[in-house]
Amino acid sequence: MKKNIVVGGFSKEQREKELEKIKLKYSKKGYKFLNYIDNGALKSIATFEVDESILRKEKSIQLIITGGLFLLLALALYIKAS
């Protein structure tokens, strides 16, 4: 599956530095860099190939974190009401 990531930066040099950071970050997660399209400040896109199992894993981690925060909020409200 292909995934597009926005590469931000006002100048071309900033976007190139940001692209290198993004490549490094996502390659550690198992993404494979395919190409880069430079369309300006907030329209530049890096395209990666990623396995769907990695996407599912990332989504499950986000759900666990969100559930934990909800649980802490509910606990704090319960303690405050008591």
PDB file with SEQRES, HELIX, SHEET and CRYST1 records, atoms N, CA, C and O in Angstrom:
SEQRES   1 A   82  MET LYS LYS ASN ILE VAL VAL GLY GLY PHE SER LYS GLU          
SEQRES   2 A   82  GLN ARG GLU LYS GLU LEU GLU LYS ILE LYS LEU LYS TYR          
SEQRES   3 A   82  SER LYS LYS GLY TYR LYS PHE LEU ASN TYR ILE ASP ASN          
SEQRES   4 A   82  GLY ALA LEU LYS SER ILE ALA THR PHE GLU VAL ASP GLU          
SEQRES   5 A   82  SER ILE LEU ARG LYS GLU LYS SER ILE GLN LEU ILE ILE          
SEQRES   6 A   82  THR GLY GLY LEU PHE LEU LEU LEU ALA LEU ALA LEU TYR          
SEQRES   7 A   82  ILE LYS ALA SER                                              
HELIX    1 AA1 LYS A   12  LYS A   29  1                                  18    
HELIX    2 AA2 GLU A   52  ALA A   81  1                                  30    
SHEET    1 AA1 3 LYS A   2  VAL A   7  0                                        
SHEET    2 AA1 3 SER A  44  GLU A  49 -1                                        
SHEET    3 AA1 3 LYS A  32  ILE A  37 -1                                        
CRYST1    1.000    1.000    1.000  90.00  90.00  90.00 P 1           1          
ATOM      1  N   MET A   1       0.836  -1.164   0.000  1.00  0.00           N  
ATOM      2  CA  MET A   1       0.000   0.000   0.000  1.00  0.00           C  
ATOM      3  C   MET A   1       0.887   1.236   0.000  1.00  0.00           C  
ATOM      4  O   MET A   1       1.915   1.268   0.676  1.00  0.00           O  
ATOM      5  N   LYS A   2       0.495   2.239  -0.748  1.00  0.00           N  
ATOM      6  CA  LYS A   2       1.262   3.479  -0.810  1.00  0.00           C  
ATOM      7  C   LYS A   2       0.701   4.488   0.185  1.00  0.00           C  
ATOM      8  O   LYS A   2      -0.509   4.568   0.396  1.00  0.00           O  
ATOM      9  N   LYS A   3       1.610   5.261   0.794  1.00  0.00           N  
ATOM     10  CA  LYS A   3       1.210   6.283   1.739  1.00  0.00           C  
ATOM     11  C   LYS A   3       1.965   7.562   1.410  1.00  0.00           C  
ATOM     12  O   LYS A   3       3.187   7.543   1.258  1.00  0.00           O  
ATOM     13  N   ASN A   4       1.240   8.675   1.299  1.00  0.00           N  
ATOM     14  CA  ASN A   4       1.847   9.970   1.016  1.00  0.00           C  
ATOM     15  C   ASN A   4       2.048  10.738   2.310  1.00  0.00           C  
ATOM     16  O   ASN A   4       1.160  10.777   3.161  1.00  0.00           O  
ATOM     17  N   ILE A   5       3.225  11.354   2.456  1.00  0.00           N  
ATOM     18  CA  ILE A   5       3.570  12.156   3.620  1.00  0.00           C  
ATOM     19  C   ILE A   5       3.908  13.556   3.118  1.00  0.00           C  
ATOM     20  O   ILE A   5       4.701  13.702   2.187  1.00  0.00           O  
ATOM     21  N   VAL A   6       3.318  14.585   3.722  1.00  0.00           N  
ATOM     22  CA  VAL A   6       3.587  15.963   3.334  1.00  0.00           C  
ATOM     23  C   VAL A   6       4.942  16.382   3.896  1.00  0.00           C  
ATOM     24  O   VAL A   6       5.239  16.157   5.069  1.00  0.00           O  
ATOM     25  N   VAL A   7       5.759  16.997   3.038  1.00  0.00           N  
ATOM     26  CA  VAL A   7       7.072  17.493   3.437  1.00  0.00           C  
ATOM     27  C   VAL A   7       6.991  19.014   3.467  1.00  0.00           C  
ATOM     28  O   VAL A   7       6.862  19.650   2.421  1.00  0.00           O  
ATOM     29  N   GLY A   8       7.063  19.599   4.652  1.00  0.00           N  
ATOM     30  CA  GLY A   8       6.927  21.049   4.798  1.00  0.00           C  
ATOM     31  C   GLY A   8       8.265  21.752   4.866  1.00  0.00           C  
ATOM     32  O   GLY A   8       9.264  21.182   5.305  1.00  0.00           O  
ATOM     33  N   GLY A   9       8.269  23.007   4.422  1.00  0.00           N  
ATOM     34  CA  GLY A   9       9.456  23.854   4.468  1.00  0.00           C  
ATOM     35  C   GLY A   9       9.300  24.977   3.466  1.00  0.00           C  
ATOM     36  O   GLY A   9       8.800  24.761   2.362  1.00  0.00           O  
ATOM     37  N   PHE A  10       9.724  26.178   3.839  1.00  0.00           N  
ATOM     38  CA  PHE A  10       9.538  27.322   2.952  1.00  0.00           C  
ATOM     39  C   PHE A  10      10.533  27.339   1.805  1.00  0.00           C  
ATOM     40  O   PHE A  10      10.172  27.683   0.679  1.00  0.00           O  
ATOM     41  N   SER A  11      11.768  26.977   2.069  1.00  0.00           N  
ATOM     42  CA  SER A  11      12.775  26.959   0.998  1.00  0.00           C  
ATOM     43  C   SER A  11      13.040  25.520   0.564  1.00  0.00           C  
ATOM     44  O   SER A  11      12.681  24.568   1.256  1.00  0.00           O  
ATOM     45  N   LYS A  12      13.672  25.388  -0.592  1.00  0.00           N  
ATOM     46  CA  LYS A  12      13.979  24.063  -1.110  1.00  0.00           C  
ATOM     47  C   LYS A  12      14.944  23.327  -0.186  1.00  0.00           C  
ATOM     48  O   LYS A  12      14.825  22.116   0.001  1.00  0.00           O  
ATOM     49  N   GLU A  13      15.899  24.055   0.393  1.00  0.00           N  
ATOM     50  CA  GLU A  13      16.868  23.437   1.305  1.00  0.00           C  
ATOM     51  C   GLU A  13      16.166  22.897   2.554  1.00  0.00           C  
ATOM     52  O   GLU A  13      16.493  21.808   3.027  1.00  0.00           O  
ATOM     53  N   GLN A  14      15.197  23.660   3.090  1.00  0.00           N  
ATOM     54  CA  GLN A  14      14.460  23.193   4.266  1.00  0.00           C  
ATOM     55  C   GLN A  14      13.668  21.928   3.943  1.00  0.00           C  
ATOM     56  O   GLN A  14      13.624  20.996   4.746  1.00  0.00           O  
ATOM     57  N   ARG A  15      13.042  21.900   2.766  1.00  0.00           N  
ATOM     58  CA  ARG A  15      12.276  20.715   2.385  1.00  0.00           C  
ATOM     59  C   ARG A  15      13.182  19.514   2.200  1.00  0.00           C  
ATOM     60  O   ARG A  15      12.800  18.398   2.552  1.00  0.00           O  
ATOM     61  N   GLU A  16      14.379  19.715   1.653  1.00  0.00           N  
ATOM     62  CA  GLU A  16      15.311  18.601   1.479  1.00  0.00           C  
ATOM     63  C   GLU A  16      15.781  18.059   2.820  1.00  0.00           C  
ATOM     64  O   GLU A  16      15.901  16.845   2.988  1.00  0.00           O  
ATOM     65  N   LYS A  17      16.049  18.946   3.781  1.00  0.00           N  
ATOM     66  CA  LYS A  17      16.442  18.498   5.124  1.00  0.00           C  
ATOM     67  C   LYS A  17      15.294  17.740   5.786  1.00  0.00           C  
ATOM     68  O   LYS A  17      15.503  16.701   6.414  1.00  0.00           O  
ATOM     69  N   GLU A  18      14.085  18.269   5.639  1.00  0.00           N  
ATOM     70  CA  GLU A  18      12.913  17.611   6.215  1.00  0.00           C  
ATOM     71  C   GLU A  18      12.680  16.253   5.567  1.00  0.00           C  
ATOM     72  O   GLU A  18      12.306  15.298   6.248  1.00  0.00           O  
ATOM     73  N   LEU A  19      12.897  16.157   4.265  1.00  0.00           N  
ATOM     74  CA  LEU A  19      12.746  14.894   3.554  1.00  0.00           C  
ATOM     75  C   LEU A  19      13.710  13.849   4.103  1.00  0.00           C  
ATOM     76  O   LEU A  19      13.325  12.695   4.291  1.00  0.00           O  
ATOM     77  N   GLU A  20      14.942  14.232   4.359  1.00  0.00           N  
ATOM     78  CA  GLU A  20      15.921  13.289   4.915  1.00  0.00           C  
ATOM     79  C   GLU A  20      15.483  12.798   6.298  1.00  0.00           C  
ATOM     80  O   GLU A  20      15.621  11.616   6.614  1.00  0.00           O  
ATOM     81  N   LYS A  21      14.952  13.716   7.122  1.00  0.00           N  
ATOM     82  CA  LYS A  21      14.461  13.317   8.445  1.00  0.00           C  
ATOM     83  C   LYS A  21      13.293  12.334   8.321  1.00  0.00           C  
ATOM     84  O   LYS A  21      13.223  11.335   9.035  1.00  0.00           O  
ATOM     85  N   ILE A  22      12.381  12.643   7.399  1.00  0.00           N  
ATOM     86  CA  ILE A  22      11.210  11.796   7.203  1.00  0.00           C  
ATOM     87  C   ILE A  22      11.620  10.423   6.690  1.00  0.00           C  
ATOM     88  O   ILE A  22      11.092   9.407   7.143  1.00  0.00           O  
ATOM     89  N   LYS A  23      12.560  10.387   5.748  1.00  0.00           N  
ATOM     90  CA  LYS A  23      13.041   9.102   5.220  1.00  0.00           C  
ATOM     91  C   LYS A  23      13.611   8.242   6.340  1.00  0.00           C  
ATOM     92  O   LYS A  23      13.313   7.050   6.426  1.00  0.00           O  
ATOM     93  N   LEU A  24      14.424   8.842   7.190  1.00  0.00           N  
ATOM     94  CA  LEU A  24      15.055   8.113   8.290  1.00  0.00           C  
ATOM     95  C   LEU A  24      14.002   7.617   9.278  1.00  0.00           C  
ATOM     96  O   LEU A  24      14.035   6.458   9.691  1.00  0.00           O  
ATOM     97  N   LYS A  25      13.073   8.488   9.658  1.00  0.00           N  
ATOM     98  CA  LYS A  25      12.040   8.141  10.634  1.00  0.00           C  
ATOM     99  C   LYS A  25      11.167   6.986  10.139  1.00  0.00           C  
ATOM    100  O   LYS A  25      10.920   6.026  10.869  1.00  0.00           O  
ATOM    101  N   TYR A  26      10.706   7.088   8.897  1.00  0.00           N  
ATOM    102  CA  TYR A  26       9.785   6.073   8.392  1.00  0.00           C  
ATOM    103  C   TYR A  26      10.502   4.788   7.963  1.00  0.00           C  
ATOM    104  O   TYR A  26       9.893   3.719   7.968  1.00  0.00           O  
ATOM    105  N   SER A  27      11.774   4.874   7.594  1.00  0.00           N  
ATOM    106  CA  SER A  27      12.491   3.642   7.253  1.00  0.00           C  
ATOM    107  C   SER A  27      12.690   2.780   8.503  1.00  0.00           C  
ATOM    108  O   SER A  27      12.726   1.552   8.414  1.00  0.00           O  
ATOM    109  N   LYS A  28      12.821   3.427   9.676  1.00  0.00           N  
ATOM    110  CA  LYS A  28      12.928   2.675  10.922  1.00  0.00           C  
ATOM    111  C   LYS A  28      11.632   1.946  11.247  1.00  0.00           C  
ATOM    112  O   LYS A  28      11.645   0.910  11.912  1.00  0.00           O  
ATOM    113  N   LYS A  29      10.497   2.497  10.769  1.00  0.00           N  
ATOM    114  CA  LYS A  29       9.197   1.876  11.012  1.00  0.00           C  
ATOM    115  C   LYS A  29       8.878   0.786  10.004  1.00  0.00           C  
ATOM    116  O   LYS A  29       7.888   0.072  10.164  1.00  0.00           O  
ATOM    117  N   GLY A  30       9.703   0.644   8.961  1.00  0.00           N  
ATOM    118  CA  GLY A  30       9.472  -0.400   7.971  1.00  0.00           C  
ATOM    119  C   GLY A  30       8.918   0.105   6.653  1.00  0.00           C  
ATOM    120  O   GLY A  30       8.567  -0.697   5.788  1.00  0.00           O  
ATOM    121  N   TYR A  31       8.833   1.410   6.481  1.00  0.00           N  
ATOM    122  CA  TYR A  31       8.348   1.988   5.233  1.00  0.00           C  
ATOM    123  C   TYR A  31       9.484   1.988   4.213  1.00  0.00           C  
ATOM    124  O   TYR A  31      10.652   2.092   4.587  1.00  0.00           O  
ATOM    125  N   LYS A  32       9.145   1.871   2.920  1.00  0.00           N  
ATOM    126  CA  LYS A  32      10.142   1.923   1.851  1.00  0.00           C  
ATOM    127  C   LYS A  32       9.887   3.162   1.002  1.00  0.00           C  
ATOM    128  O   LYS A  32       8.796   3.329   0.456  1.00  0.00           O  
ATOM    129  N   PHE A  33      10.892   4.032   0.888  1.00  0.00           N  
ATOM    130  CA  PHE A  33      10.758   5.272   0.135  1.00  0.00           C  
ATOM    131  C   PHE A  33      10.662   4.970  -1.359  1.00  0.00           C  
ATOM    132  O   PHE A  33      11.463   4.205  -1.895  1.00  0.00           O  
ATOM    133  N   LEU A  34       9.672   5.579  -2.031  1.00  0.00           N  
ATOM    134  CA  LEU A  34       9.493   5.393  -3.467  1.00  0.00           C  
ATOM    135  C   LEU A  34       9.917   6.621  -4.264  1.00  0.00           C  
ATOM    136  O   LEU A  34      10.805   6.534  -5.113  1.00  0.00           O  
ATOM    137  N   ASN A  35       9.284   7.776  -3.995  1.00  0.00           N  
ATOM    138  CA  ASN A  35       9.663   8.988  -4.720  1.00  0.00           C  
ATOM    139  C   ASN A  35       9.266  10.237  -3.949  1.00  0.00           C  
ATOM    140  O   ASN A  35       8.600  10.170  -2.916  1.00  0.00           O  
ATOM    141  N   TYR A  36       9.692  11.383  -4.481  1.00  0.00           N  
ATOM    142  CA  TYR A  36       9.445  12.684  -3.868  1.00  0.00           C  
ATOM    143  C   TYR A  36       9.018  13.657  -4.951  1.00  0.00           C  
ATOM    144  O   TYR A  36       9.638  13.723  -6.012  1.00  0.00           O  
ATOM    145  N   ILE A  37       7.957  14.413  -4.687  1.00  0.00           N  
ATOM    146  CA  ILE A  37       7.477  15.412  -5.628  1.00  0.00           C  
ATOM    147  C   ILE A  37       7.538  16.768  -4.932  1.00  0.00           C  
ATOM    148  O   ILE A  37       6.870  16.976  -3.919  1.00  0.00           O  
ATOM    149  N   ASP A  38       8.337  17.691  -5.471  1.00  0.00           N  
ATOM    150  CA  ASP A  38       8.507  19.016  -4.882  1.00  0.00           C  
ATOM    151  C   ASP A  38       7.534  19.983  -5.551  1.00  0.00           C  
ATOM    152  O   ASP A  38       7.725  20.370  -6.704  1.00  0.00           O  
ATOM    153  N   ASN A  39       6.478  20.372  -4.811  1.00  0.00           N  
ATOM    154  CA  ASN A  39       5.461  21.279  -5.339  1.00  0.00           C  
ATOM    155  C   ASN A  39       5.367  22.577  -4.552  1.00  0.00           C  
ATOM    156  O   ASN A  39       4.377  23.295  -4.690  1.00  0.00           O  
ATOM    157  N   GLY A  40       6.343  22.897  -3.744  1.00  0.00           N  
ATOM    158  CA  GLY A  40       6.299  24.127  -2.968  1.00  0.00           C  
ATOM    159  C   GLY A  40       6.203  23.854  -1.477  1.00  0.00           C  
ATOM    160  O   GLY A  40       6.378  22.728  -1.013  1.00  0.00           O  
ATOM    161  N   ALA A  41       5.916  24.930  -0.736  1.00  0.00           N  
ATOM    162  CA  ALA A  41       6.013  24.919   0.726  1.00  0.00           C  
ATOM    163  C   ALA A  41       5.238  23.789   1.399  1.00  0.00           C  
ATOM    164  O   ALA A  41       5.846  22.967   2.086  1.00  0.00           O  
ATOM    165  N   LEU A  42       3.939  23.721   1.227  1.00  0.00           N  
ATOM    166  CA  LEU A  42       3.160  22.687   1.924  1.00  0.00           C  
ATOM    167  C   LEU A  42       2.486  21.725   0.967  1.00  0.00           C  
ATOM    168  O   LEU A  42       1.519  21.057   1.334  1.00  0.00           O  
ATOM    169  N   LYS A  43       2.982  21.648  -0.250  1.00  0.00           N  
ATOM    170  CA  LYS A  43       2.400  20.751  -1.241  1.00  0.00           C  
ATOM    171  C   LYS A  43       3.374  19.669  -1.693  1.00  0.00           C  
ATOM    172  O   LYS A  43       3.041  18.857  -2.557  1.00  0.00           O  
ATOM    173  N   SER A  44       4.569  19.652  -1.120  1.00  0.00           N  
ATOM    174  CA  SER A  44       5.556  18.634  -1.471  1.00  0.00           C  
ATOM    175  C   SER A  44       5.188  17.326  -0.794  1.00  0.00           C  
ATOM    176  O   SER A  44       4.769  17.304   0.363  1.00  0.00           O  
ATOM    177  N   ILE A  45       5.351  16.233  -1.536  1.00  0.00           N  
ATOM    178  CA  ILE A  45       4.903  14.933  -1.036  1.00  0.00           C  
ATOM    179  C   ILE A  45       5.990  13.876  -1.229  1.00  0.00           C  
ATOM    180  O   ILE A  45       6.604  13.774  -2.291  1.00  0.00           O  
ATOM    181  N   ALA A  46       6.209  13.099  -0.176  1.00  0.00           N  
ATOM    182  CA  ALA A  46       7.074  11.924  -0.245  1.00  0.00           C  
ATOM    183  C   ALA A  46       6.159  10.704  -0.242  1.00  0.00           C  
ATOM    184  O   ALA A  46       5.255  10.601   0.587  1.00  0.00           O  
ATOM    185  N   THR A  47       6.395   9.786  -1.167  1.00  0.00           N  
ATOM    186  CA  THR A  47       5.562   8.586  -1.273  1.00  0.00           C  
ATOM    187  C   THR A  47       6.357   7.391  -0.762  1.00  0.00           C  
ATOM    188  O   THR A  47       7.511   7.178  -1.135  1.00  0.00           O  
ATOM    189  N   PHE A  48       5.698   6.612   0.111  1.00  0.00           N  
ATOM    190  CA  PHE A  48       6.308   5.431   0.708  1.00  0.00           C  
ATOM    191  C   PHE A  48       5.441   4.213   0.422  1.00  0.00           C  
ATOM    192  O   PHE A  48       4.226   4.324   0.262  1.00  0.00           O  
ATOM    193  N   GLU A  49       6.074   3.063   0.359  1.00  0.00           N  
ATOM    194  CA  GLU A  49       5.382   1.777   0.278  1.00  0.00           C  
ATOM    195  C   GLU A  49       5.404   1.179   1.684  1.00  0.00           C  
ATOM    196  O   GLU A  49       6.453   1.110   2.326  1.00  0.00           O  
ATOM    197  N   VAL A  50       4.230   0.748   2.152  1.00  0.00           N  
ATOM    198  CA  VAL A  50       4.147   0.225   3.509  1.00  0.00           C  
ATOM    199  C   VAL A  50       3.239  -0.997   3.518  1.00  0.00           C  
ATOM    200  O   VAL A  50       2.235  -1.051   2.807  1.00  0.00           O  
ATOM    201  N   ASP A  51       3.609  -1.968   4.329  1.00  0.00           N  
ATOM    202  CA  ASP A  51       2.811  -3.175   4.494  1.00  0.00           C  
ATOM    203  C   ASP A  51       1.599  -2.854   5.369  1.00  0.00           C  
ATOM    204  O   ASP A  51       1.709  -2.070   6.313  1.00  0.00           O  
ATOM    205  N   GLU A  52       0.468  -3.442   5.070  1.00  0.00           N  
ATOM    206  CA  GLU A  52      -0.753  -3.145   5.817  1.00  0.00           C  
ATOM    207  C   GLU A  52      -0.666  -3.602   7.270  1.00  0.00           C  
ATOM    208  O   GLU A  52      -1.345  -3.041   8.129  1.00  0.00           O  
ATOM    209  N   SER A  53       0.144  -4.595   7.556  1.00  0.00           N  
ATOM    210  CA  SER A  53       0.291  -5.042   8.953  1.00  0.00           C  
ATOM    211  C   SER A  53       0.944  -3.950   9.800  1.00  0.00           C  
ATOM    212  O   SER A  53       0.622  -3.805  10.980  1.00  0.00           O  
ATOM    213  N   ILE A  54       1.851  -3.190   9.210  1.00  0.00           N  
ATOM    214  CA  ILE A  54       2.490  -2.087   9.932  1.00  0.00           C  
ATOM    215  C   ILE A  54       1.463  -0.996  10.221  1.00  0.00           C  
ATOM    216  O   ILE A  54       1.446  -0.436  11.317  1.00  0.00           O  
ATOM    217  N   LEU A  55       0.605  -0.692   9.244  1.00  0.00           N  
ATOM    218  CA  LEU A  55      -0.432   0.312   9.455  1.00  0.00           C  
ATOM    219  C   LEU A  55      -1.410  -0.115  10.545  1.00  0.00           C  
ATOM    220  O   LEU A  55      -1.821   0.703  11.368  1.00  0.00           O  
ATOM    221  N   ARG A  56      -1.784  -1.395  10.550  1.00  0.00           N  
ATOM    222  CA  ARG A  56      -2.681  -1.900  11.590  1.00  0.00           C  
ATOM    223  C   ARG A  56      -2.041  -1.788  12.968  1.00  0.00           C  
ATOM    224  O   ARG A  56      -2.707  -1.437  13.942  1.00  0.00           O  
ATOM    225  N   LYS A  57      -0.745  -2.088  13.045  1.00  0.00           N  
ATOM    226  CA  LYS A  57      -0.031  -2.010  14.315  1.00  0.00           C  
ATOM    227  C   LYS A  57      -0.014  -0.571  14.817  1.00  0.00           C  
ATOM    228  O   LYS A  57      -0.256  -0.327  15.999  1.00  0.00           O  
ATOM    229  N   GLU A  58       0.269   0.387  13.931  1.00  0.00           N  
ATOM    230  CA  GLU A  58       0.293   1.800  14.324  1.00  0.00           C  
ATOM    231  C   GLU A  58      -1.081   2.255  14.793  1.00  0.00           C  
ATOM    232  O   GLU A  58      -1.192   2.994  15.772  1.00  0.00           O  
ATOM    233  N   LYS A  59      -2.128   1.818  14.098  1.00  0.00           N  
ATOM    234  CA  LYS A  59      -3.487   2.209  14.465  1.00  0.00           C  
ATOM    235  C   LYS A  59      -3.872   1.623  15.818  1.00  0.00           C  
ATOM    236  O   LYS A  59      -4.529   2.293  16.615  1.00  0.00           O  
ATOM    237  N   SER A  60      -3.476   0.389  16.088  1.00  0.00           N  
ATOM    238  CA  SER A  60      -3.810  -0.227  17.370  1.00  0.00           C  
ATOM    239  C   SER A  60      -3.097   0.483  18.521  1.00  0.00           C  
ATOM    240  O   SER A  60      -3.664   0.625  19.604  1.00  0.00           O  
ATOM    241  N   ILE A  61      -1.881   0.921  18.299  1.00  0.00           N  
ATOM    242  CA  ILE A  61      -1.149   1.663  19.331  1.00  0.00           C  
ATOM    243  C   ILE A  61      -1.859   2.978  19.623  1.00  0.00           C  
ATOM    244  O   ILE A  61      -1.982   3.370  20.784  1.00  0.00           O  
ATOM    245  N   GLN A  62      -2.331   3.669  18.576  1.00  0.00           N  
ATOM    246  CA  GLN A  62      -3.055   4.920  18.768  1.00  0.00           C  
ATOM    247  C   GLN A  62      -4.348   4.683  19.553  1.00  0.00           C  
ATOM    248  O   GLN A  62      -4.705   5.488  20.413  1.00  0.00           O  
ATOM    249  N   LEU A  63      -5.043   3.594  19.265  1.00  0.00           N  
ATOM    250  CA  LEU A  63      -6.283   3.291  19.987  1.00  0.00           C  
ATOM    251  C   LEU A  63      -6.014   2.994  21.461  1.00  0.00           C  
ATOM    252  O   LEU A  63      -6.792   3.395  22.326  1.00  0.00           O  
ATOM    253  N   ILE A  64      -4.930   2.302  21.747  1.00  0.00           N  
ATOM    254  CA  ILE A  64      -4.574   1.985  23.137  1.00  0.00           C  
ATOM    255  C   ILE A  64      -4.265   3.266  23.904  1.00  0.00           C  
ATOM    256  O   ILE A  64      -4.703   3.433  25.042  1.00  0.00           O  
ATOM    257  N   ILE A  65      -3.514   4.167  23.284  1.00  0.00           N  
ATOM    258  CA  ILE A  65      -3.169   5.437  23.931  1.00  0.00           C  
ATOM    259  C   ILE A  65      -4.421   6.268  24.173  1.00  0.00           C  
ATOM    260  O   ILE A  65      -4.590   6.837  25.252  1.00  0.00           O  
ATOM    261  N   THR A  66      -5.304   6.344  23.173  1.00  0.00           N  
ATOM    262  CA  THR A  66      -6.542   7.105  23.317  1.00  0.00           C  
ATOM    263  C   THR A  66      -7.414   6.506  24.410  1.00  0.00           C  
ATOM    264  O   THR A  66      -7.982   7.246  25.213  1.00  0.00           O  
ATOM    265  N   GLY A  67      -7.532   5.193  24.459  1.00  0.00           N  
ATOM    266  CA  GLY A  67      -8.312   4.534  25.501  1.00  0.00           C  
ATOM    267  C   GLY A  67      -7.738   4.795  26.884  1.00  0.00           C  
ATOM    268  O   GLY A  67      -8.485   5.016  27.837  1.00  0.00           O  
ATOM    269  N   GLY A  68      -6.425   4.770  26.996  1.00  0.00           N  
ATOM    270  CA  GLY A  68      -5.770   5.047  28.282  1.00  0.00           C  
ATOM    271  C   GLY A  68      -6.028   6.467  28.756  1.00  0.00           C  
ATOM    272  O   GLY A  68      -6.277   6.703  29.938  1.00  0.00           O  
ATOM    273  N   LEU A  69      -5.965   7.413  27.821  1.00  0.00           N  
ATOM    274  CA  LEU A  69      -6.237   8.806  28.193  1.00  0.00           C  
ATOM    275  C   LEU A  69      -7.694   8.985  28.626  1.00  0.00           C  
ATOM    276  O   LEU A  69      -7.978   9.706  29.582  1.00  0.00           O  
ATOM    277  N   PHE A  70      -8.608   8.327  27.922  1.00  0.00           N  
ATOM    278  CA  PHE A  70     -10.016   8.391  28.284  1.00  0.00           C  
ATOM    279  C   PHE A  70     -10.237   7.805  29.676  1.00  0.00           C  
ATOM    280  O   PHE A  70     -10.990   8.360  30.476  1.00  0.00           O  
ATOM    281  N   LEU A  71      -9.584   6.693  29.956  1.00  0.00           N  
ATOM    282  CA  LEU A  71      -9.702   6.056  31.269  1.00  0.00           C  
ATOM    283  C   LEU A  71      -9.170   6.964  32.368  1.00  0.00           C  
ATOM    284  O   LEU A  71      -9.788   7.074  33.427  1.00  0.00           O  
ATOM    285  N   LEU A  72      -8.031   7.620  32.136  1.00  0.00           N  
ATOM    286  CA  LEU A  72      -7.477   8.542  33.128  1.00  0.00           C  
ATOM    287  C   LEU A  72      -8.395   9.733  33.356  1.00  0.00           C  
ATOM    288  O   LEU A  72      -8.560  10.183  34.490  1.00  0.00           O  
ATOM    289  N   LEU A  73      -8.990  10.246  32.290  1.00  0.00           N  
ATOM    290  CA  LEU A  73      -9.914  11.370  32.414  1.00  0.00           C  
ATOM    291  C   LEU A  73     -11.145  10.954  33.223  1.00  0.00           C  
ATOM    292  O   LEU A  73     -11.590  11.696  34.098  1.00  0.00           O  
ATOM    293  N   ALA A  74     -11.690   9.784  32.939  1.00  0.00           N  
ATOM    294  CA  ALA A  74     -12.853   9.293  33.679  1.00  0.00           C  
ATOM    295  C   ALA A  74     -12.512   9.098  35.153  1.00  0.00           C  
ATOM    296  O   ALA A  74     -13.312   9.436  36.025  1.00  0.00           O  
ATOM    297  N   LEU A  75     -11.344   8.562  35.432  1.00  0.00           N  
ATOM    298  CA  LEU A  75     -10.909   8.359  36.819  1.00  0.00           C  
ATOM    299  C   LEU A  75     -10.747   9.694  37.535  1.00  0.00           C  
ATOM    300  O   LEU A  75     -11.152   9.831  38.690  1.00  0.00           O  
ATOM    301  N   ALA A  76     -10.158  10.681  36.861  1.00  0.00           N  
ATOM    302  CA  ALA A  76      -9.976  11.993  37.469  1.00  0.00           C  
ATOM    303  C   ALA A  76     -11.321  12.648  37.767  1.00  0.00           C  
ATOM    304  O   ALA A  76     -11.486  13.268  38.818  1.00  0.00           O  
ATOM    305  N   LEU A  77     -12.279  12.520  36.857  1.00  0.00           N  
ATOM    306  CA  LEU A  77     -13.605  13.081  37.087  1.00  0.00           C  
ATOM    307  C   LEU A  77     -14.317  12.370  38.241  1.00  0.00           C  
ATOM    308  O   LEU A  77     -15.017  13.008  39.027  1.00  0.00           O  
ATOM    309  N   TYR A  78     -14.139  11.058  38.341  1.00  0.00           N  
ATOM    310  CA  TYR A  78     -14.748  10.280  39.433  1.00  0.00           C  
ATOM    311  C   TYR A  78     -14.175  10.704  40.786  1.00  0.00           C  
ATOM    312  O   TYR A  78     -14.908  10.873  41.761  1.00  0.00           O  
ATOM    313  N   ILE A  79     -12.858  10.871  40.825  1.00  0.00           N  
ATOM    314  CA  ILE A  79     -12.204  11.269  42.092  1.00  0.00           C  
ATOM    315  C   ILE A  79     -12.631  12.679  42.474  1.00  0.00           C  
ATOM    316  O   ILE A  79     -12.865  12.956  43.650  1.00  0.00           O  
ATOM    317  N   LYS A  80     -12.733  13.573  41.494  1.00  0.00           N  
ATOM    318  CA  LYS A  80     -13.136  14.943  41.782  1.00  0.00           C  
ATOM    319  C   LYS A  80     -14.587  15.013  42.273  1.00  0.00           C  
ATOM    320  O   LYS A  80     -14.909  15.841  43.126  1.00  0.00           O  
ATOM    321  N   ALA A  81     -15.453  14.163  41.750  1.00  0.00           N  
ATOM    322  CA  ALA A  81     -16.847  14.152  42.145  1.00  0.00           C  
ATOM    323  C   ALA A  81     -17.038  13.563  43.545  1.00  0.00           C  
ATOM    324  O   ALA A  81     -18.028  13.862  44.213  1.00  0.00           O  
ATOM    325  N   SER A  82     -16.108  12.739  43.985  1.00  0.00           N  
ATOM    326  CA  SER A  82     -16.256  12.088  45.296  1.00  0.00           C  
ATOM    327  C   SER A  82     -15.948  12.996  46.452  1.00  0.00           C  
ATOM    328  O   SER A  82     -16.033  12.576  47.606  1.00  0.00           O  
TER     329      SER A  82                                                      
END                                                                             
